[in-house]
Each structure stands twice: as C-alpha cells, then as structure tokens.
Amino acid sequence: MRIARRELLAGAAAAGVLGLRRAAAEPLRPMTFVTPFGYLVAFAPDLVGKAGGYFEREGLDVTIAGGRGSAQSVQQVLSGQALMSRTGGADIMKAIANEDAPVIVVATINQGSPFFVISKPTAPVRTPDDMKGKVIGVISKGGGSENLLDAMLAERGIDPASVKREAVGDSPGAFGLIEAGRLNAFIGAIGTLIGLQGTNTPIEYFSTDDYAPVPGQVYIAAREAVAKQPDMIVRYLRGVRAAVDAMLADEAMDKTLELLANFEIAALKDPAIAKADLKANKALWLSAGRAQLLRNVPERWQRGRDLLAKIGAVKPGPAGDLYTNDLVDQALR
C-alpha cells in the first residue's frame, strides 16, 4: 500500500457516499485478511471495505496483505497469521475434501467462474470440442484452471489425454504464445481478458462456467477460528456486504476507483480498463442473483463437487461438508 492508515481515514472521509466515519462506540479489533494474489481490482470488496471505512464501522482494524498464491493464503489462515482469505472454489474443495485441511468456506463472493478460455478469431477455440489435439495454456499445472479444463473435457466426453497443457501464468502476455504458434488457447482470469480487450487485441473467448460451473471465489477461515471468533468473521462479511452495496450504487465507478487507488493495482493505470474490470466483477458477484450475494448456494456447490469428482480431482461426497452459511446468514440480516 502506498499510504498510511491516517491518510486512509482522511481519504475515506472525502470519498462521499463510499466513505464512512469510524465507529467510536468501541475500540477497533485487529485482524488480518490475505488475498490470494497481491492487489487486484477483483478484490475490490475487500480493498474498498478497508479504504472506505466499512470494516471500521464494524469495529475492525483490518490489515490486508497481498498473498502469493492460493496455497500460501490457505497456510496463512491455518497458521493463524490471517483470520480470513479468499481463494478459488476448486482449489479449496481439493484442500478440504482431499487433504482434510481444517478450513471451511464461510461465503462465496464470485458465484460464477472468473476464468475464460481465450483464443484468436482466426483459429478459434469456441468449445471444449475444439480442444482435441490442441495445446491449451493453464495458469499452473495441477491448479484450479487445469481442474476446470479437465472438468470441461469430461462434461463433453473428451479424453483429457487428447489435450496438451502448458503452464503460462495469468497475464495478457500469454496471448503472445498463441500468436507465436505455441498455444491454441489459454485459460485466463477476468482481469487478463479485460486487459486484452482494453488494448483492442482481437480475441475469441468463452467462460469455463459454460461447461464446468464451479463456485468461483470464496472466503475461507480455519474451523478453529469459526468456533472461537465467529463474531469477527460476521463483522468482516458485513463490511464486505456494505462495500459491495456501495459499489453497486456507484454506477460511474469514479468513487470506487478513488478508494482502490489506495493500493498498488496495475489496472488503475488505465481507468477505462479498471472500470471494465470492475464492471465484469460486479456481474460475478450477482451471477446467482442479488438475493444470493455472498451465500454459498447448495445446488451449485454440489454440482461443482460432483464435476470435480468425475475427473478424480476431488473425492466424492456431500458439498455441505465444505462450507457453512451460518455466519453469512448472520452478516446479511
């Protein structure tokens, strides 16, 4: 972050409808939240919750640490270095179902998948059927993006062995590998898609949700923390909900970008791209309907687990073992 806490408070007060005054009725309770990957527009509910004073209104002094991958963020939660984190639905299903990680999903922020299959219009990959015999880039081998690739192929009855994979990370630069003939398509997150569109790069794309609907981004906490500090988690989720409501009301998105500017976010260098990124993420928050905002939708979770079990990525079983709606229900009252 570029600014001190005092400056954050001043910025929040000047931000109009998105800025809130600090609650003076109680001392602030410190907690740490860790993102899975640094600071991105995708994490606006958490970053605006901090910069806009929404967590302070709930009596929390939140430190937001930029993580370095989903696995590390889970470990920080388990070690007690962070009370909560965000991660991908497929990643946390594997950690809980396969490795008995003592964590639990307490809310779902992105009901829909933030991942897209991107190719070039002159040689498009429009469905999983187009992938047979092709080379597809994934963010990392064995990670959530590759699991989604296998799930899409399984849904279409395609042998996963017929599709080669390359680890390419997650950035617009991966498109250069398509242009160089090394890839036929790659799976990238929504920020990468928006970045390519912002440079007017001709692309073809579709959402992995079209063929493998798995919960997108979720909030997690250690089971021990849920038992011992449920009120802290409820307060955090209440702050997230307030931040999301304010951002949805900020149709021009200018005030939201002012608050996000308190963090080192590369996409903010181009406000048009940042707004497009934010707009796309807003759609993901509401993809199951506004009434389901932050809730873990049982039907979606069960279908997601069944899909991943079909390819052997996750042990089969009831999805209800992976999440709880108890705390988010309290936060949404």
C-alpha positions as CSV (number, residue, x, y, z in Angstrom):
1,M,0.0,0.0,0.0
2,R,1.1,3.5,-0.7
3,I,-0.5,5.4,2.1
4,A,-0.5,5.4,5.9
5,R,-3.6,4.5,7.9
6,R,-4.1,8.2,8.9
7,E,-4.3,9.0,5.2
8,L,-6.7,6.2,4.5
9,L,-9.1,7.6,7.1
10,A,-8.8,11.0,5.5
11,G,-9.4,9.6,2.1
12,A,-12.4,7.7,3.2
13,A,-14.0,10.8,4.8
14,A,-13.5,12.7,1.5
15,A,-14.9,9.9,-0.7
16,G,-18.6,10.9,-0.3
17,V,-21.1,8.1,-0.4
18,L,-18.4,5.4,-0.3
19,G,-16.6,6.9,2.7
20,L,-17.8,6.2,6.2
21,R,-16.9,7.7,9.6
22,R,-15.1,5.5,12.0
23,A,-17.4,4.0,14.7
24,A,-16.4,5.5,18.0
25,A,-18.5,3.2,20.2
26,E,-15.9,0.5,20.7
27,P,-12.1,0.1,20.2
28,L,-11.2,-1.4,16.9
29,R,-10.3,-5.1,16.9
30,P,-7.3,-6.0,14.8
31,M,-7.4,-8.8,12.2
32,T,-5.5,-9.7,9.1
33,F,-7.0,-10.7,5.7
34,V,-4.8,-12.1,3.0
35,T,-5.6,-12.0,-0.7
36,P,-4.6,-15.0,-2.9
37,F,-2.6,-12.8,-5.4
38,G,-1.5,-9.3,-4.4
39,Y,-3.8,-6.4,-5.1
40,L,-6.3,-6.7,-8.0
41,V,-9.5,-5.0,-9.0
42,A,-11.1,-8.4,-8.4
43,F,-10.5,-7.9,-4.7
44,A,-12.5,-4.6,-4.6
45,P,-15.0,-5.9,-2.0
46,D,-12.1,-6.3,0.5
47,L,-10.0,-3.3,-0.6
48,V,-12.9,-0.9,-0.6
49,G,-14.1,-2.4,2.6
50,K,-10.8,-1.2,4.1
51,A,-10.2,2.1,2.3
52,G,-13.9,3.1,2.5
53,G,-14.1,2.6,6.3
54,Y,-16.7,-0.2,6.1
55,F,-14.7,-2.6,8.3
56,E,-14.0,0.2,10.8
57,R,-17.8,0.8,11.0
58,E,-18.0,-2.9,12.1
59,G,-15.4,-2.3,14.8
60,L,-12.5,-4.0,12.9
61,D,-9.0,-2.7,12.1
62,V,-8.3,-4.8,9.1
63,T,-4.8,-5.3,7.6
64,I,-5.0,-6.6,4.0
65,A,-1.9,-8.5,3.0
66,G,-1.2,-9.3,-0.7
67,G,-0.8,-13.1,-1.0
68,R,1.4,-15.1,-3.3
69,G,-0.9,-17.9,-4.4
70,S,-3.9,-19.8,-3.1
71,A,-1.8,-22.5,-1.3
72,Q,0.1,-19.8,0.7
73,S,-3.0,-18.0,1.6
74,V,-4.6,-21.2,3.0
75,Q,-1.4,-21.8,5.0
76,Q,-1.5,-18.3,6.5
77,V,-5.1,-18.9,7.6
78,L,-4.2,-22.3,9.1
79,S,-1.2,-20.9,10.9
80,G,-3.2,-18.0,12.4
81,Q,-1.2,-15.3,10.5
82,A,-4.5,-14.3,8.9
83,L,-8.1,-14.8,10.1
84,M,-9.6,-15.0,6.6
85,S,-8.6,-15.2,3.0
86,R,-10.1,-15.6,-0.5
87,T,-9.4,-18.5,-2.9
88,G,-10.8,-20.4,-5.8
89,G,-13.7,-22.8,-5.3
90,A,-12.0,-25.7,-7.0
91,D,-8.8,-25.1,-5.0
92,I,-10.5,-25.1,-1.6
93,M,-12.6,-28.1,-2.5
94,K,-9.4,-30.1,-3.1
95,A,-7.8,-28.8,0.1
96,I,-10.7,-29.8,2.3
97,A,-12.0,-32.9,0.6
98,N,-8.7,-34.5,-0.4
99,E,-6.3,-33.2,2.3
100,D,-8.6,-32.8,5.2
101,A,-7.4,-29.2,5.6
102,P,-9.2,-27.8,8.7
103,V,-10.6,-24.8,6.9
104,I,-14.2,-24.1,5.8
105,V,-15.8,-21.8,3.3
106,V,-17.8,-19.1,5.1
107,A,-19.1,-17.2,2.0
108,T,-19.0,-17.1,-1.8
109,I,-18.2,-13.7,-3.4
110,N,-18.0,-14.9,-7.1
111,Q,-20.8,-17.3,-7.7
112,G,-19.6,-17.6,-11.3
113,S,-16.2,-18.6,-12.6
114,P,-13.7,-15.7,-13.2
115,F,-11.9,-17.9,-15.8
116,F,-12.2,-17.7,-19.6
117,V,-10.8,-19.7,-22.5
118,I,-9.1,-17.2,-24.8
119,S,-8.0,-17.8,-28.4
120,K,-7.6,-15.8,-31.6
121,P,-10.5,-15.3,-34.0
122,T,-8.6,-16.7,-37.0
123,A,-8.2,-20.1,-35.2
124,P,-10.9,-20.0,-32.6
125,V,-11.4,-22.4,-29.7
126,R,-15.1,-21.9,-29.0
127,T,-16.0,-25.0,-27.1
128,P,-14.1,-27.9,-25.4
129,D,-14.8,-29.9,-28.5
130,D,-12.4,-27.6,-30.3
131,M,-9.6,-28.5,-27.9
132,K,-8.9,-32.1,-29.1
133,G,-5.4,-32.4,-30.3
134,K,-4.6,-28.8,-29.3
135,V,-2.3,-27.2,-26.8
136,I,-4.1,-25.2,-24.0
137,G,-2.3,-22.9,-21.6
138,V,-3.2,-23.1,-17.9
139,I,-2.2,-20.8,-15.1
140,S,-0.4,-23.6,-13.3
141,K,-0.1,-27.4,-13.7
142,G,-2.4,-29.2,-11.2
143,G,-4.1,-25.9,-10.2
144,G,-7.7,-24.8,-10.4
145,S,-7.5,-23.7,-14.0
146,E,-6.3,-27.2,-15.1
147,N,-9.0,-28.8,-13.0
148,L,-11.6,-26.7,-14.8
149,L,-10.1,-27.7,-18.1
150,D,-10.4,-31.4,-17.3
151,A,-13.9,-30.9,-16.0
152,M,-15.0,-29.2,-19.2
153,L,-13.5,-32.0,-21.3
154,A,-15.2,-34.6,-19.1
155,E,-18.5,-32.9,-19.5
156,R,-18.2,-33.3,-23.3
157,G,-16.8,-36.8,-23.1
158,I,-13.4,-35.8,-24.4
159,D,-10.3,-37.8,-23.3
160,P,-8.2,-35.4,-21.3
161,A,-5.1,-37.0,-22.7
162,S,-6.0,-35.7,-26.1
163,V,-5.3,-32.1,-24.9
164,K,-1.8,-31.0,-24.2
165,R,-1.2,-28.3,-21.5
166,E,1.4,-25.7,-20.8
167,A,1.8,-23.6,-17.7
168,V,1.7,-19.9,-18.8
169,G,0.7,-17.9,-15.7
170,D,-2.1,-15.4,-15.9
171,S,-1.5,-12.2,-17.8
172,P,-2.3,-10.7,-21.3
173,G,1.3,-11.6,-22.3
174,A,0.2,-15.3,-22.6
175,F,-1.6,-14.3,-25.8
176,G,1.8,-13.8,-27.4
177,L,2.3,-17.6,-27.1
178,I,-0.9,-18.1,-29.2
179,E,0.4,-15.6,-31.8
180,A,3.8,-17.4,-31.8
181,G,2.0,-20.8,-32.5
182,R,3.0,-22.4,-29.2
183,L,-0.6,-22.4,-27.9
184,N,-4.0,-22.8,-29.4
185,A,-5.8,-21.1,-26.4
186,F,-5.2,-20.4,-22.8
187,I,-7.3,-20.1,-19.6
188,G,-7.0,-16.7,-18.0
189,A,-8.8,-14.8,-15.3
190,I,-11.2,-11.9,-15.9
191,G,-8.5,-9.3,-15.4
192,T,-6.5,-10.8,-18.2
193,L,-9.5,-10.9,-20.5
194,I,-10.3,-7.2,-19.8
195,G,-6.6,-6.3,-20.3
196,L,-6.6,-7.8,-23.8
197,Q,-9.9,-6.1,-24.7
198,G,-8.5,-2.8,-23.5
199,T,-5.7,-3.0,-26.0
200,N,-8.2,-3.9,-28.8
201,T,-6.5,-7.3,-29.3
202,P,-8.7,-9.4,-31.5
203,I,-9.8,-12.4,-29.3
204,E,-12.3,-15.2,-29.1
205,Y,-13.4,-16.3,-25.6
206,F,-15.9,-18.2,-23.5
207,S,-16.4,-18.7,-19.8
208,T,-15.4,-22.0,-18.2
209,D,-18.8,-21.8,-16.4
210,D,-20.5,-22.6,-19.7
211,Y,-19.3,-26.2,-19.4
212,A,-18.0,-26.6,-15.8
213,P,-19.9,-24.5,-13.3
214,V,-17.9,-24.5,-10.1
215,P,-18.1,-21.8,-7.4
216,G,-15.6,-19.0,-8.3
217,Q,-14.0,-17.1,-5.5
218,V,-14.8,-17.9,-1.9
219,Y,-14.0,-16.6,1.6
220,I,-12.3,-19.1,4.0
221,A,-11.4,-19.3,7.6
222,A,-9.9,-22.0,9.8
223,R,-12.5,-24.2,11.5
224,E,-10.9,-23.3,14.9
225,A,-11.4,-19.6,14.1
226,V,-15.0,-20.2,13.2
227,A,-15.5,-21.8,16.5
228,K,-13.6,-19.2,18.6
229,Q,-14.1,-15.9,16.7
230,P,-17.3,-16.2,14.7
231,D,-18.3,-12.6,15.5
232,M,-15.1,-11.3,13.8
233,I,-15.9,-13.2,10.7
234,V,-19.5,-12.0,10.7
235,R,-18.3,-8.4,11.1
236,Y,-15.9,-8.8,8.2
237,L,-18.6,-10.2,6.0
238,R,-21.0,-7.4,7.0
239,G,-18.3,-4.9,6.0
240,V,-17.9,-6.7,2.6
241,R,-21.6,-6.6,2.0
242,A,-21.7,-2.8,2.8
243,A,-18.8,-2.2,0.4
244,V,-20.4,-4.2,-2.4
245,D,-23.7,-2.4,-1.9
246,A,-21.9,1.0,-2.2
247,M,-20.0,-0.1,-5.3
248,L,-23.2,-1.4,-7.0
249,A,-24.7,2.0,-6.3
250,D,-21.7,3.8,-7.7
251,E,-22.6,3.4,-11.4
252,A,-20.0,5.8,-12.7
253,M,-17.4,3.9,-10.6
254,D,-15.3,7.0,-10.1
255,K,-15.6,7.0,-6.3
256,T,-14.8,3.3,-6.2
257,L,-11.6,3.9,-8.2
258,E,-10.6,6.7,-5.8
259,L,-10.7,4.2,-3.0
260,L,-8.9,1.5,-4.9
261,A,-6.1,4.0,-5.7
262,N,-5.0,3.5,-2.1
263,F,-3.5,0.2,-3.2
264,E,-0.9,-0.7,-5.8
265,I,-3.1,-2.0,-8.6
266,A,-1.6,-2.2,-12.0
267,A,-5.0,-1.9,-13.8
268,L,-5.7,1.5,-12.4
269,K,-3.1,3.0,-14.7
270,D,-5.9,2.9,-17.3
271,P,-9.2,4.0,-15.7
272,A,-11.2,2.7,-18.7
273,I,-9.7,-0.8,-18.3
274,A,-10.1,-0.7,-14.5
275,K,-13.8,0.2,-14.8
276,A,-14.4,-2.6,-17.3
277,D,-12.6,-5.0,-14.9
278,L,-14.8,-3.8,-12.0
279,K,-18.0,-4.0,-14.1
280,A,-17.2,-7.6,-15.0
281,N,-16.5,-8.5,-11.4
282,K,-19.8,-6.9,-10.3
283,A,-21.5,-9.3,-12.7
284,L,-19.8,-12.2,-11.0
285,W,-20.9,-11.1,-7.5
286,L,-24.5,-11.1,-8.7
287,S,-24.4,-14.1,-11.1
288,A,-26.7,-16.1,-8.9
289,G,-29.0,-13.1,-8.2
290,R,-28.7,-10.3,-5.7
291,A,-30.6,-12.4,-3.1
292,Q,-27.8,-14.9,-3.1
293,L,-25.0,-12.3,-2.7
294,L,-22.2,-13.9,-0.5
295,R,-24.2,-17.0,0.2
296,N,-23.0,-20.5,-0.6
297,V,-25.6,-21.8,-3.0
298,P,-26.0,-25.6,-2.1
299,E,-27.0,-26.7,-5.6
300,R,-24.0,-25.0,-7.2
301,W,-21.6,-26.4,-4.6
302,Q,-22.9,-29.9,-5.0
303,R,-22.7,-29.8,-8.8
304,G,-19.2,-28.4,-8.6
305,R,-18.0,-31.1,-6.3
306,D,-19.7,-33.8,-8.5
307,L,-18.0,-32.4,-11.6
308,L,-14.5,-32.4,-10.0
309,A,-15.1,-35.8,-8.5
310,K,-15.9,-37.0,-12.0
311,I,-12.4,-36.3,-13.1
312,G,-10.8,-37.5,-9.9
313,A,-9.7,-34.1,-8.7
314,V,-11.9,-34.2,-5.6
315,K,-13.2,-37.1,-3.5
316,P,-16.9,-37.5,-4.0
317,G,-19.2,-36.6,-1.1
318,P,-21.7,-34.1,0.1
319,A,-20.7,-30.5,-0.7
320,G,-22.2,-29.4,2.6
321,D,-19.1,-30.6,4.3
322,L,-17.1,-27.9,2.6
323,Y,-19.0,-24.7,3.7
324,T,-21.3,-23.1,6.2
325,N,-23.9,-20.5,5.7
326,D,-24.4,-19.8,9.4
327,L,-22.0,-16.8,9.6
328,V,-23.0,-15.2,6.3
329,D,-26.7,-15.5,7.2
330,Q,-25.9,-13.5,10.4
331,A,-24.0,-11.0,8.4
332,L,-26.8,-10.4,5.9
333,R,-29.6,-9.9,8.5
